[in-house]
Amino acid sequence: MKTRFSPLVKLKKTTMEKSERLVQKANVDLNSAAMALQISYNSLDDIESPTSGSMSDFLASRSLLSSGRGLIDHNKEWVNFASNQVNQAKEKLKIDMIEFEKFKYLELQEMQKKIKKIKKQEAKDLDEVALMTHSYKEKH
């Protein structure tokens, strides 16, 4: 049964589903960022400092450690950014779900009013048929 809220319910449902996909994508991005951070920590642990050798070996090791720390800092920022994206997407989904439920409720209320009106009309029609049948029986 269509009501004046039916198109809005459909629109809000589409918006809500889009928000759900956004949350899923944000979660995937967060997982990727967390994985990259873990990999950068592991790669930093794998770097061994030379205990003997030339100065260039020490400098190369130091540069490698510095680069690894820079990568860790970058990945930490990426994790923070992705985490914020997830939170924002969840908030938007929450708002969209509330809007969808609100219009769905209004549509249901309108349907119930229509059903009540139809039942009332059917009862009137039945009463009228009963009166007509009763008066017909009295005549014959």
Solvent accessible surface area in square Angstrom, and as a share of the most:
residue,aa,sasa,rsa
1,M,118,0.53
2,K,154,0.65
3,T,12,0.07
4,R,176,0.64
5,F,31,0.13
6,S,18,0.12
7,P,83,0.52
8,L,68,0.34
9,V,18,0.10
10,K,148,0.63
11,L,103,0.51
12,K,46,0.20
13,K,95,0.40
14,T,75,0.44
15,T,44,0.26
16,M,24,0.11
17,E,64,0.29
18,K,123,0.52
19,S,4,0.02
20,E,64,0.29
21,R,138,0.50
22,L,84,0.42
23,V,15,0.09
24,Q,118,0.52
25,K,128,0.54
26,A,10,0.07
27,N,54,0.27
28,V,93,0.53
29,D,54,0.28
30,L,45,0.22
31,N,99,0.51
32,S,51,0.33
33,A,0,0.00
34,A,49,0.38
35,M,124,0.55
36,A,27,0.21
37,L,29,0.14
38,Q,97,0.43
39,I,105,0.53
40,S,2,0.01
41,Y,83,0.32
42,N,71,0.36
43,S,50,0.32
44,L,34,0.17
45,D,113,0.59
46,D,110,0.57
47,I,40,0.20
48,E,150,0.67
49,S,72,0.47
50,P,36,0.23
51,T,134,0.78
52,S,87,0.56
53,G,57,0.55
54,S,59,0.38
55,M,136,0.61
56,S,72,0.47
57,D,71,0.37
58,F,79,0.33
59,L,86,0.43
60,A,62,0.48
61,S,13,0.08
62,R,168,0.61
63,S,70,0.45
64,L,100,0.50
65,L,35,0.18
66,S,66,0.43
67,S,74,0.48
68,G,10,0.10
69,R,133,0.49
70,G,39,0.38
71,L,88,0.44
72,I,10,0.05
73,D,81,0.42
74,H,109,0.49
75,N,8,0.04
76,K,86,0.37
77,E,116,0.52
78,W,92,0.32
79,V,30,0.17
80,N,95,0.49
81,F,122,0.51
82,A,2,0.02
83,S,39,0.25
84,N,83,0.42
85,Q,74,0.33
86,V,8,0.04
87,N,82,0.42
88,Q,115,0.51
89,A,4,0.03
90,K,104,0.44
91,E,97,0.43
92,K,96,0.41
93,L,27,0.14
94,K,114,0.48
95,I,101,0.51
96,D,14,0.07
97,M,87,0.39
98,I,100,0.51
99,E,47,0.21
100,F,17,0.07
101,E,95,0.43
102,K,97,0.41
103,F,35,0.15
104,K,95,0.40
105,Y,127,0.48
106,L,62,0.31
107,E,23,0.10
108,L,86,0.43
109,Q,59,0.26
110,E,32,0.14
111,M,46,0.20
112,Q,93,0.41
113,K,145,0.61
114,K,77,0.33
115,I,74,0.38
116,K,150,0.63
117,K,152,0.64
118,I,87,0.44
119,K,129,0.55
120,K,131,0.56
121,Q,95,0.42
122,E,95,0.43
123,A,52,0.40
124,K,117,0.50
125,D,67,0.35
126,L,125,0.62
127,D,93,0.48
128,E,102,0.46
129,V,86,0.49
130,A,60,0.46
131,L,126,0.63
132,M,119,0.53
133,T,61,0.36
134,H,107,0.48
135,S,48,0.31
136,Y,135,0.51
137,K,142,0.60
138,E,125,0.56
139,K,164,0.70
140,H,161,0.72
